[in-house]
Amino acid sequence: MAAAARSLQRILPRNCSHLKSCISVFNHPKRFFSIRTELHSKHPPFGILFDIDGVIVRGKRILNEAVEAFQKLSDGEGHLRVPVVFVTNAGNKLRQNKAKQLTEWLGIKIHPDQVVMSHSPLKMFPQFHDKHVLVSGQGPIKEIAKGLGFTRVTTVEEVRDMFPHLDMVDHQRRVPAPNANIEIFLPRIEAVVLFGEPVRWETNLQLILDMLITNGQLNHTPDHVPYPNMPVLGCNVDLMWMSEAHLPRLGHGSFMVCLESLYKKITGRDLLYTVLTGKPSQITYHCAENVLSQQARAMGCQGPLRTLYAIGDNPMTDIYGANLYNQYLTAKAAKGLQKPGSRQPAAIRQGVVMSDPHDDIHIETSAQVDVSDHPVHEIDDHVCESEALMTDNFDDGYPVTMESVLVYTGLHSKPGEVGQMDEAHLELDHGHRDFEFNKALIQPTITAQHVRDAVDIIFDREGFK
């Protein structure tokens, strides 16, 4: 624990002040989690990751089985007996608000540090925090961005309000273009952050495309489209998600498909993402594993968590991501964690598939491609340092595994049952373009009717009562 804190303090002077809050977690983990150490005569050698939508709730409706599951996980006095983290691709809430919501739903105190949102890993990229960023989504996205460390934030809605003549789809909102110097009001945008699906897709698509094509200078009419495009940081690649409706609803991944298709049609080139976070990216599971390890320490566990169980309803994000991360854990156990710079985490590769944890970095450059605005090696070095920090837990050489658990209360249902998706849909690639479709990665290790059954199965496997 002290070594981890010292490692963190070594990184802080190198422009990483965004991680200061983690020091208190390393030094005083018991403060942050609702646990009771003396109750754990047998410390559980496992931890559980819970998806929220389709597992804990459907829209705003809490699932009864979820309440029952957490009654099993708690001691009856509101204290958890097992390390737990909630990993959601939602990005429209502040982490503390989501924790408060979970507390109300489940009747157990959930601390914000037990919630990993799709955008949470963006704290680990300080090289973007002082750039002027355009943020897209809904909810308190400006507050979310600033909480992650971004200092110069402009929303799509603010751009639209400044320059309504750029938004021409809605005939009722059309206004004539003014004679104004855009640069006076809006300094150059240096990066785009996609938090989640917006309300007005047409407005966001139009203005984001404008930024990409003009390299962030709306007053500029370029002779050619700059390429590679300016940095784009994407959170949450879910094509669909489950609410109270009986059919899946379009998610942020669908918005990203629209943006990618339009950019490709207009420019003839693929839109490049500098960062992709949220499930199924490995960096999101790194964050979750770190949270579980801290809880285990707070419970007095003297060894590492041997098995991590990831419960979700979406084969293309929850199951794919858990299985992909298990491949990483297997490769790490076989080869050992490589030094920073020797490989690139799957969360941040550009223009290549993101499903092989063994891949080395391959950055192709030429006279025609300017990579000066995409500091990939800088990103890789920093993330690998953070990765080494987060995995500085109980690394005694024994393998850690992640088991994927699919529940039938969300996107997926058993064949023959009234529901949202049958097995034939698993033949379809509903994942993001930059994650290679691999049928083996969308097959769960464990299946359960609902989350309470999933917890029962985990307890039986672990011999935990």
Backbone torsions as a table, in degrees:
resi	resn	phi	psi	omega
1	MET	NA	-46.2	179.2
2	ALA	-65.3	-36.6	179.2
3	ALA	-63.8	-39.0	179.0
4	ALA	-64.5	-40.8	178.7
5	ALA	-64.0	-39.9	178.7
6	ARG	-65.5	-39.5	177.4
7	SER	-60.9	-41.5	179.6
8	LEU	-63.3	-42.1	-178.8
9	GLN	-66.8	-29.0	175.9
10	ARG	-68.9	-32.7	-178.7
11	ILE	-78.2	-32.7	-174.9
12	LEU	-53.4	-45.8	-178.2
13	PRO	-62.2	-19.1	-177.9
14	ARG	-90.2	53.6	174.8
15	ASN	62.6	38.1	-178.6
16	CYS	-125.1	40.8	-178.5
17	SER	-65.4	-15.7	179.8
18	HIS	-65.3	-16.0	-178.7
19	LEU	-96.9	3.6	-176.3
20	LYS	-56.9	-37.9	-176.7
21	SER	-62.0	-23.2	-179.2
22	CYS	-69.9	-23.6	-178.6
23	ILE	-57.3	-42.7	-178.2
24	SER	-65.6	-30.0	177.3
25	VAL	-68.2	-43.5	179.2
26	PHE	-65.5	-40.8	-173.7
27	ASN	-83.0	-31.5	-175.7
28	HIS	-135.9	60.2	-175.0
29	PRO	-61.7	-26.1	-175.6
30	LYS	-68.3	-21.2	-179.7
31	ARG	-68.5	-24.4	-164.9
32	PHE	-99.0	-10.2	-174.5
33	PHE	-129.0	142.8	-178.3
34	SER	-83.0	82.6	-178.2
35	ILE	-133.7	167.1	176.3
36	ARG	-134.7	105.9	-171.0
37	THR	-59.5	-42.6	-172.1
38	GLU	-67.0	-14.2	-179.1
39	LEU	-78.6	-12.1	-170.0
40	HIS	-103.4	73.9	175.4
41	SER	-64.7	-30.7	173.3
42	LYS	-117.5	108.7	-177.8
43	HIS	-78.6	128.0	-178.6
44	PRO	-67.1	128.3	179.0
45	PRO	-86.6	27.9	-177.9
46	PHE	-143.4	161.3	175.7
47	GLY	-137.4	161.1	-175.5
48	ILE	-126.7	131.9	172.4
49	LEU	-102.6	128.0	-179.9
50	PHE	-113.0	127.4	162.8
51	ASP	-71.6	164.7	-178.3
52	ILE	-109.6	-63.6	-178.7
53	ASP	-68.8	125.0	-178.9
54	GLY	88.5	-7.9	178.8
55	VAL	-121.4	-51.9	178.8
56	ILE	-94.4	-39.4	-177.9
57	VAL	-136.8	161.3	166.5
58	ARG	-122.1	102.2	-172.9
59	GLY	68.7	-119.3	177.5
60	LYS	-103.4	6.3	-177.8
61	ARG	-96.4	116.2	178.0
62	ILE	-72.4	136.1	177.8
63	LEU	-82.3	131.1	-177.8
64	ASN	-57.8	-36.7	-178.8
65	GLU	-64.3	-28.1	178.5
66	ALA	-68.9	-42.4	177.3
67	VAL	-61.6	-43.2	179.8
68	GLU	-64.8	-37.7	179.4
69	ALA	-62.3	-41.2	-177.9
70	PHE	-78.8	-18.1	169.2
71	GLN	-66.6	-36.1	176.6
72	LYS	-70.0	-33.1	-177.0
73	LEU	-80.2	-14.0	-176.7
74	SER	-108.0	171.0	-177.4
75	ASP	-94.0	7.0	-178.4
76	GLY	91.1	-9.1	179.0
77	GLU	-119.3	20.0	177.0
78	GLY	85.8	11.9	179.7
79	HIS	-109.9	133.2	179.2
80	LEU	-75.3	142.2	178.0
81	ARG	-99.0	-10.6	-175.5
82	VAL	-133.1	141.1	174.8
83	PRO	-60.4	128.7	-174.8
84	VAL	-135.1	140.3	172.5
85	VAL	-139.4	143.4	176.8
86	PHE	-102.5	123.5	-177.5
87	VAL	-119.9	108.2	-175.2
88	THR	-123.5	146.4	175.2
89	ASN	-86.3	1.2	175.8
90	ALA	-65.3	145.4	-178.9
91	GLY	-138.8	16.9	-174.6
92	ASN	-103.6	10.2	179.5
93	LYS	-132.6	155.0	168.7
94	LEU	-71.5	147.3	-176.6
95	ARG	-58.6	-40.1	-178.9
96	GLN	-66.7	-32.2	177.5
97	ASN	-70.9	-37.3	177.0
98	LYS	-66.6	-39.4	177.9
99	ALA	-63.6	-40.8	178.1
100	LYS	-63.4	-41.0	178.7
101	GLN	-63.3	-43.7	178.6
102	LEU	-63.6	-39.3	177.6
103	THR	-59.1	-44.1	179.7
104	GLU	-67.0	-40.0	-179.2
105	TRP	-67.1	-45.1	-167.2
106	LEU	-98.5	-14.2	-179.8
107	GLY	73.0	19.9	178.5
108	ILE	-130.7	137.8	179.8
109	LYS	-65.4	117.5	176.5
110	ILE	-110.3	123.5	-179.4
111	HIS	-86.2	147.3	177.8
112	PRO	-53.0	-31.3	179.4
113	ASP	-68.7	-10.2	176.3
114	GLN	-93.5	8.4	-179.5
115	VAL	-119.3	123.7	174.1
116	VAL	-111.5	108.9	177.5
117	MET	-83.8	167.4	-179.9
118	SER	-61.4	-29.3	-177.3
119	HIS	-93.2	-5.9	-175.0
120	SER	-54.2	-41.1	-178.3
121	PRO	-65.2	-12.5	-179.7
122	LEU	-65.2	-16.2	173.6
123	LYS	-60.7	-23.2	-174.3
124	MET	-86.3	8.2	-177.7
125	PHE	-123.1	69.0	-174.8
126	PRO	-66.3	-18.3	-179.6
127	GLN	-65.3	-13.1	176.8
128	PHE	-103.3	-10.4	-169.6
129	HIS	-67.5	-27.1	179.1
130	ASP	-98.9	2.9	175.5
131	LYS	-79.1	154.4	174.4
132	HIS	-80.5	111.6	-173.1
133	VAL	-111.4	144.4	171.1
134	LEU	-97.2	125.3	-177.6
135	VAL	-112.4	141.0	-177.7
136	SER	-124.8	140.2	178.5
137	GLY	151.2	-156.2	175.7
138	GLN	-144.0	168.1	-173.0
139	GLY	85.7	-164.3	-175.6
140	PRO	-79.9	58.1	-171.4
141	ILE	-67.2	-29.4	178.4
142	LYS	-68.8	-42.0	177.6
143	GLU	-66.2	-39.3	177.1
144	ILE	-60.8	-47.0	-179.1
145	ALA	-59.7	-44.4	-179.5
146	LYS	-67.9	-34.2	176.4
147	GLY	-66.2	-25.3	178.1
148	LEU	-83.6	-10.5	177.8
149	GLY	117.5	-6.7	179.4
150	PHE	-72.3	134.0	-173.7
151	THR	-105.8	-23.3	-177.8
152	ARG	-125.6	98.5	-168.9
153	VAL	-123.8	131.2	173.3
154	THR	-129.4	133.3	178.5
155	THR	-90.5	159.5	175.6
156	VAL	-59.2	-38.0	-179.2
157	GLU	-63.9	-37.1	177.5
158	GLU	-66.7	-39.9	176.1
159	VAL	-62.8	-42.9	-179.7
160	ARG	-63.6	-39.7	179.4
161	ASP	-67.5	-35.6	178.1
162	MET	-69.7	-39.9	-172.8
163	PHE	-132.6	70.0	-174.6
164	PRO	-63.1	-20.5	-179.4
165	HIS	-69.4	-12.8	177.8
166	LEU	-81.3	-14.3	-177.9
167	ASP	-104.5	100.5	-168.6
168	MET	-114.3	0.9	-175.0
169	VAL	-71.6	-47.3	-179.9
170	ASP	-79.7	109.5	-177.1
171	HIS	-60.9	-29.6	-178.0
172	GLN	-72.3	-17.3	-177.2
173	ARG	-107.5	2.7	-177.9
174	ARG	-67.2	137.1	175.3
175	VAL	-136.3	153.5	178.8
176	PRO	-68.6	152.5	179.9
177	ALA	-73.0	133.6	178.1
178	PRO	-83.1	165.0	172.3
179	ASN	-91.4	88.0	-174.6
180	ALA	-142.6	150.6	175.8
181	ASN	-89.7	107.9	-174.7
182	ILE	-60.0	-35.7	-175.0
183	GLU	-62.6	-27.6	179.3
184	ILE	-62.5	-39.2	-175.6
185	PHE	-91.1	-29.6	-173.3
186	LEU	-135.1	100.5	175.1
187	PRO	-59.4	160.2	-175.8
188	ARG	-53.1	131.8	173.0
189	ILE	-78.3	132.7	-175.1
190	GLU	-108.9	-13.0	178.5
191	ALA	-162.6	156.9	178.3
192	VAL	-118.2	132.4	177.5
193	VAL	-117.1	121.0	-179.3
194	LEU	-102.6	100.9	-177.4
195	PHE	-82.0	-38.9	-176.2
196	GLY	-177.2	178.2	-177.2
197	GLU	-65.1	133.4	179.3
198	PRO	-83.0	173.9	176.1
199	VAL	-78.8	-50.7	179.3
200	ARG	-100.3	92.4	-176.6
201	TRP	-60.5	-40.5	-174.9
202	GLU	-64.5	-38.1	179.6
203	THR	-67.0	-46.6	-179.3
204	ASN	-66.2	-41.4	177.5
205	LEU	-60.0	-46.8	-177.6
206	GLN	-62.0	-49.9	-173.7
207	LEU	-74.0	-33.0	175.4
208	ILE	-67.1	-43.0	176.5
209	LEU	-60.5	-41.1	177.0
210	ASP	-57.8	-43.8	-180.0
211	MET	-64.7	-42.9	-178.6
212	LEU	-66.0	-41.4	-175.6
213	ILE	-74.3	-31.5	-179.5
214	THR	-97.5	5.4	-177.5
215	ASN	57.5	38.8	175.0
216	GLY	83.8	7.6	-179.2
217	GLN	-118.1	95.5	-173.3
218	LEU	-68.3	-17.9	178.8
219	ASN	-87.8	2.9	-174.0
220	HIS	-105.6	135.2	172.7
221	THR	-107.8	101.2	-172.0
222	PRO	-73.1	149.1	173.1
223	ASP	-73.6	-27.6	177.6
224	HIS	-147.8	159.7	179.2
225	VAL	-81.0	122.6	-179.4
226	PRO	-63.8	140.5	-179.9
227	TYR	-150.6	135.7	0.9
228	PRO	-60.4	155.9	179.1
229	ASN	-69.0	164.0	177.2
230	MET	-57.6	159.5	-178.7
231	PRO	-56.2	132.5	175.0
232	VAL	-124.0	122.5	-179.6
233	LEU	-108.7	112.6	-175.6
234	GLY	-107.7	135.5	177.0
235	CYS	-119.3	137.3	173.5
236	ASN	70.5	101.4	179.9
237	VAL	-104.1	17.1	179.7
238	ASP	-61.1	120.3	176.0
239	LEU	-67.4	-41.5	-178.0
240	MET	-140.9	164.1	176.8
241	TRP	-151.0	167.3	-176.7
242	MET	-108.8	127.8	172.0
243	SER	-112.1	-152.3	176.3
244	GLU	-69.2	-22.6	-178.5
245	ALA	-61.9	154.2	-178.5
246	HIS	-81.9	-8.2	177.7
247	LEU	-117.8	149.7	178.1
248	PRO	-61.2	147.2	178.4
249	ARG	-106.2	150.9	178.8
250	LEU	-63.7	135.6	180.0
251	GLY	-111.2	-170.1	-177.3
252	HIS	-65.4	-29.7	176.0
253	GLY	-59.5	-33.1	177.3
254	SER	-67.9	-39.9	175.9
255	PHE	-62.4	-40.7	179.5
256	MET	-65.5	-36.3	175.8
257	VAL	-60.6	-42.8	178.1
258	CYS	-62.0	-46.1	-179.3
259	LEU	-62.8	-46.0	-179.8
260	GLU	-63.0	-42.0	-178.5
261	SER	-65.7	-43.6	179.5
262	LEU	-66.5	-42.2	179.0
263	TYR	-62.0	-42.9	179.0
264	LYS	-63.9	-42.2	-178.3
265	LYS	-66.9	-38.2	-176.3
266	ILE	-78.9	-40.8	-172.6
267	THR	-103.6	-19.2	-175.3
268	GLY	79.5	7.3	-177.7
269	ARG	-126.8	159.2	177.0
270	ASP	-79.2	136.3	172.7
271	LEU	-68.0	129.5	-180.0
272	LEU	-100.4	135.1	174.6
273	TYR	-101.4	130.0	175.6
274	THR	-78.4	-35.8	-179.1
275	VAL	-141.4	136.5	169.0
276	LEU	-125.6	123.5	179.7
277	THR	-123.8	175.5	-173.1
278	GLY	86.8	166.8	176.8
279	LYS	-64.4	139.1	12.0
280	PRO	-100.0	22.4	-175.9
281	SER	-68.7	144.7	-175.2
282	GLN	-65.1	-33.9	-175.8
283	ILE	-62.7	-31.4	177.6
284	THR	-66.6	-40.3	178.7
285	TYR	-71.4	-29.8	172.5
286	HIS	-58.4	-48.1	179.7
287	CYS	-58.7	-44.4	-178.5
288	ALA	-65.1	-42.2	179.2
289	GLU	-62.0	-38.1	179.7
290	ASN	-63.9	-43.0	178.7
291	VAL	-60.8	-44.4	-179.7
292	LEU	-63.8	-39.4	179.3
293	SER	-63.7	-38.8	178.6
294	GLN	-65.5	-38.8	177.8
295	GLN	-65.7	-40.6	179.3
296	ALA	-60.0	-41.5	178.2
297	ARG	-64.2	-42.0	179.9
298	ALA	-63.2	-28.2	178.5
299	MET	-80.3	-7.1	179.5
300	GLY	91.7	14.0	-180.0
301	CYS	-66.3	130.1	-176.6
302	GLN	-93.9	-1.3	-180.0
303	GLY	-138.6	175.9	-177.4
304	PRO	-74.8	160.8	170.0
305	LEU	-74.1	118.5	-175.9
306	ARG	-77.7	-33.2	-176.4
307	THR	-132.9	132.8	174.5
308	LEU	-113.0	127.7	179.5
309	TYR	-106.7	125.2	-179.5
310	ALA	-110.9	111.5	-176.2
311	ILE	-100.4	127.5	179.0
312	GLY	-156.1	174.4	-177.7
313	ASP	-114.4	-7.2	-173.4
314	ASN	-111.3	110.4	-178.7
315	PRO	-59.4	-34.1	-173.5
316	MET	-82.3	-13.3	175.8
317	THR	-120.7	-57.4	-176.5
318	ASP	-65.3	-50.3	-175.9
319	ILE	-76.1	-46.7	178.0
320	TYR	-56.3	-48.3	-177.4
321	GLY	-63.8	-42.7	179.8
322	ALA	-64.6	-43.7	179.9
323	ASN	-67.7	-37.8	177.0
324	LEU	-63.3	-42.7	179.5
325	TYR	-68.2	-33.1	176.2
326	ASN	-64.1	-36.2	174.9
327	GLN	-61.5	-41.9	178.2
328	TYR	-61.7	-46.2	-179.7
329	LEU	-61.6	-38.7	178.2
330	THR	-65.1	-44.7	179.3
331	ALA	-64.9	-38.2	179.8
332	LYS	-64.8	-42.2	179.6
333	ALA	-65.3	-34.4	-177.3
334	ALA	-77.0	-38.6	-171.7
335	LYS	-110.3	-19.1	-172.9
336	GLY	83.8	152.1	-179.7
337	LEU	-67.6	123.5	-178.4
338	GLN	-77.6	158.4	-177.1
339	LYS	-68.2	155.3	178.6
340	PRO	-54.1	136.4	178.2
341	GLY	96.7	-12.0	-176.5
342	SER	-86.7	-15.0	175.1
343	ARG	-155.5	167.1	-178.8
344	GLN	-116.2	125.0	179.9
345	PRO	-56.8	146.5	-175.9
346	ALA	-62.5	-20.8	-176.6
347	ALA	-69.6	-17.5	-169.2
348	ILE	-131.8	17.4	177.2
349	ARG	-71.9	148.9	-179.3
350	GLN	-109.8	128.6	170.0
351	GLY	68.1	14.6	177.3
352	VAL	-134.0	163.2	179.5
353	VAL	-67.8	158.1	-172.4
354	MET	-123.2	47.5	-175.5
355	SER	-124.3	4.1	-178.0
356	ASP	-116.8	109.6	-177.6
357	PRO	-72.2	-8.4	-178.5
358	HIS	-90.8	-10.1	-174.0
359	ASP	-62.5	141.1	169.5
360	ASP	-89.8	172.0	177.8
361	ILE	-73.6	134.0	171.8
362	HIS	-133.1	99.4	179.6
363	ILE	-105.7	112.6	-179.7
364	GLU	-91.8	129.9	178.0
365	THR	-129.7	155.6	176.9
366	SER	-156.5	175.7	179.5
367	ALA	-66.2	-22.5	-177.8
368	GLN	-87.5	-14.3	-176.0
369	VAL	-118.3	117.1	179.7
370	ASP	-96.6	114.9	-178.0
371	VAL	-101.7	13.9	-175.6
372	SER	-64.3	-25.7	-178.7
373	ASP	-92.5	4.5	179.6
374	HIS	-126.7	83.9	-176.7
375	PRO	-74.4	68.7	-173.6
376	VAL	-62.9	-42.3	-179.4
377	HIS	-65.6	-36.4	177.4
378	GLU	-63.1	-43.2	177.7
379	ILE	-61.7	-46.5	-176.3
380	ASP	-61.9	-45.0	-179.8
381	ASP	-59.5	-44.9	-176.4
382	HIS	-69.0	-42.4	-178.4
383	VAL	-67.1	-37.8	178.8
384	CYS	-66.9	-35.3	174.3
385	GLU	-63.4	-43.4	177.8
386	SER	-65.1	-37.0	178.3
387	GLU	-62.5	-44.3	178.3
388	ALA	-62.9	-37.6	177.7
389	LEU	-63.5	-47.5	-175.2
390	MET	-69.8	-27.1	-179.8
391	THR	-94.7	9.5	175.2
392	ASP	-84.4	61.5	-178.0
393	ASN	-107.0	-109.7	178.3
394	PHE	-112.4	69.4	-175.7
395	ASP	-89.1	89.7	-178.2
396	ASP	-105.1	15.3	176.4
397	GLY	93.7	-12.5	178.9
398	TYR	-82.9	143.2	-175.9
399	PRO	-71.3	145.2	171.1
400	VAL	-110.4	138.9	179.9
401	THR	-123.3	155.2	173.2
402	MET	-119.0	126.5	179.6
403	GLU	-104.0	133.3	179.5
404	SER	-92.2	133.6	-176.3
405	VAL	-125.6	117.5	179.4
406	LEU	-100.5	127.2	174.5
407	VAL	-109.4	151.4	-172.7
408	TYR	-99.1	41.6	-179.5
409	THR	-117.4	9.6	-178.5
410	GLY	-133.8	-118.2	-176.3
411	LEU	-67.2	-27.8	-171.1
412	HIS	-116.1	139.9	176.4
413	SER	-137.2	160.1	-178.6
414	LYS	-66.0	148.3	176.9
415	PRO	-56.7	139.1	177.6
416	GLY	87.0	-12.8	178.8
417	GLU	-91.4	153.4	173.5
418	VAL	-68.6	121.6	-176.5
419	GLY	-175.4	-160.0	-167.5
420	GLN	-99.9	-28.3	-173.8
421	MET	-152.7	132.1	175.7
422	ASP	-102.7	178.3	-174.4
423	GLU	-61.3	-28.8	-178.9
424	ALA	-61.0	-28.4	-179.5
425	HIS	-68.9	-18.2	177.8
426	LEU	-71.3	-11.5	174.5
427	GLU	-77.9	-14.8	-178.1
428	LEU	-91.7	142.7	178.5
429	ASP	-89.8	98.9	178.3
430	HIS	-99.3	9.3	-179.4
431	GLY	-85.5	175.7	179.4
432	HIS	-74.1	151.6	-178.5
433	ARG	-51.3	-36.8	-173.2
434	ASP	-89.6	4.3	173.0
435	PHE	-112.6	116.5	-176.1
436	GLU	-60.1	134.7	178.0
437	PHE	-73.1	119.1	-178.1
438	ASN	-137.0	108.1	-174.8
439	LYS	-60.0	-30.1	-179.8
440	ALA	-65.9	-29.6	-177.1
441	LEU	-80.3	-12.2	179.3
442	ILE	-102.8	10.8	175.9
443	GLN	-94.8	119.2	-177.6
444	PRO	-73.1	153.1	173.3
445	THR	-74.3	-38.3	-176.7
446	ILE	-131.2	141.6	172.1
447	THR	-122.1	147.2	179.8
448	ALA	-148.9	151.7	-179.3
449	GLN	-64.5	-40.5	-179.4
450	HIS	-154.2	178.9	-171.5
451	VAL	-68.3	-30.6	177.5
452	ARG	-64.8	-43.7	176.5
453	ASP	-62.5	-37.4	179.3
454	ALA	-61.4	-43.3	178.8
455	VAL	-65.0	-40.2	178.1
456	ASP	-60.6	-43.8	-179.8
457	ILE	-63.1	-43.0	179.4
458	ILE	-62.8	-44.7	179.1
459	PHE	-61.1	-41.8	179.4
460	ASP	-63.4	-43.6	180.0
461	ARG	-63.3	-35.4	-175.5
462	GLU	-93.3	-5.2	-177.2
463	GLY	63.0	36.7	-175.9
464	PHE	-109.6	134.3	-178.1
465	LYS	-118.2	NA	NA
